[in-house]
Amino acid sequence: MTPLKLALVTRRYPPLIGGAEKVLSYLAFALAAEGAEVTILTSNVAGLDLPVTEVHAIGLSPNTSLRALHSSGRLTVVRLSTSPLRFWGTWCYMRALQQWFRSNYVDLAYVSMLKHDAYSVIGTGKRLHFPVVLRPEGAGATGDIAWQSHDNFGRLIGERCRQATAFVAISTPIKHELQAAWHSGTMRPLWLRRGVKQTLAEPRIETISNGVPIPEIPWQRRANWHSAPRAIFVGRLAREKGLDILLNAWPAVRAVYTNARLILLGAGPLRPTLEAHARKLNMTVGPGESIELRGATADPTAMVREADLFILPSREEGMSVALLEAMALGIPLVASSIPGNQQLIEDFKHGRLAPPEDPAALSRTIIDQWRDFDTASYMGRAARNRVNQTFSIQKMAQEHLALFEKILNYSRRAQA
């Protein structure tokens, strides 16, 4: 059978790394491994000296679907022209997206974030008659729906987004936000908001959880870990990650484990603030010190393997890729008990959950994990099994393909 031709659209893509970018790259390779012809459309970032086009031949996975048995997957990364100038660069990128779709056939487009990319692709999809599926990447104050409420063009983009064929919600909070936006009027058609007495069904929202690869070799406990235990955070250094709470909790941890080290792995606008805050708490900052800010890395797995605890103290999460990757490794972990994390972790079963905004509770939970490290390690293995069963990248890809096939089958029947 002819393989599906899919376009995955994301403004940022590796080597620019964030949770959304990483999971889209995982998904792209997994869809190609299932036999699809996948094109990643992203922006060409000045100064990185990246090829405009990359083509990867992908072998089929052992669990490939019947649809893909007679095809070979292929992944192409296309970096579209843009500009470093803020508004001009966005316009150039949107225009380049439109031009690419006019010159290349696709069965379906899948867009990360409800922003300018979505506006451009939905408009082009309407003209060229291909379905468009949107994927919000976050919830809460930093989520896509919140962004539409305060961006200069957010309302206009929200109006366009309601014309999407379907939405994929990676978590229950994101699904609830999409439903609330629809019922409140944010994403409803203008004619319906003006009081015309007609009803319109909710848009199709499919819940498909994020997925990550499962490392063949799990995390292993370090010998003599207790003499200088290491905790690690992986992610963007931004307010929503709750790193100020973690720093406030760290002196109490150091009072029990005097040689404990906290490694913050990532980049972001809060780095200078975090360094200053750590010093105000009389914590030493630097390589081998109480707190280390290591910067961003494309592959944090090696450093996580060398740690003795993974910590995610976030205030808000859609579905954290960093947390899923830590679970897939099997390292003991502590996370804040916010809805996005509660979807992944059952307290005392897969790891420990601590109340958000509570440094004292967070420090107690970290100490408890290290005091009973055998139990913490057992919970880490349970977390790895959970990811293998429920949140693998293969499962995520197959669920997406099932959704795309349903949409395309409906479109074919409607056009017949």
Secondary structure as GFF3:
##gff-version 3
##sequence-region A 1 416
A	DSSP	beta_strand	5	9	.	.	.	ID=ss1
A	DSSP	alpha_helix	19	33	.	.	.	ID=ss2
A	DSSP	beta_strand	37	43	.	.	.	ID=ss3
A	DSSP	beta_strand	53	58	.	.	.	ID=ss4
A	DSSP	three_ten_helix	66	68	.	.	.	ID=ss5
A	DSSP	beta_strand	73	80	.	.	.	ID=ss6
A	DSSP	alpha_helix	86	103	.	.	.	ID=ss7
A	DSSP	beta_strand	108	112	.	.	.	ID=ss8
A	DSSP	alpha_helix	116	128	.	.	.	ID=ss9
A	DSSP	beta_strand	132	135	.	.	.	ID=ss10
A	DSSP	three_ten_helix	140	142	.	.	.	ID=ss11
A	DSSP	alpha_helix	144	150	.	.	.	ID=ss12
A	DSSP	alpha_helix	154	161	.	.	.	ID=ss13
A	DSSP	beta_strand	166	169	.	.	.	ID=ss14
A	DSSP	alpha_helix	172	184	.	.	.	ID=ss15
A	DSSP	alpha_helix	190	193	.	.	.	ID=ss16
A	DSSP	beta_strand	205	207	.	.	.	ID=ss17
A	DSSP	three_ten_helix	225	227	.	.	.	ID=ss18
A	DSSP	beta_strand	230	234	.	.	.	ID=ss19
A	DSSP	three_ten_helix	239	241	.	.	.	ID=ss20
A	DSSP	alpha_helix	243	256	.	.	.	ID=ss21
A	DSSP	beta_strand	261	265	.	.	.	ID=ss22
A	DSSP	alpha_helix	271	280	.	.	.	ID=ss23
A	DSSP	beta_strand	291	295	.	.	.	ID=ss24
A	DSSP	alpha_helix	301	305	.	.	.	ID=ss25
A	DSSP	beta_strand	309	312	.	.	.	ID=ss26
A	DSSP	alpha_helix	321	329	.	.	.	ID=ss27
A	DSSP	beta_strand	333	336	.	.	.	ID=ss28
A	DSSP	alpha_helix	339	342	.	.	.	ID=ss29
A	DSSP	beta_strand	352	354	.	.	.	ID=ss30
A	DSSP	alpha_helix	359	371	.	.	.	ID=ss31
A	DSSP	alpha_helix	373	390	.	.	.	ID=ss32
A	DSSP	alpha_helix	393	415	.	.	.	ID=ss33
###
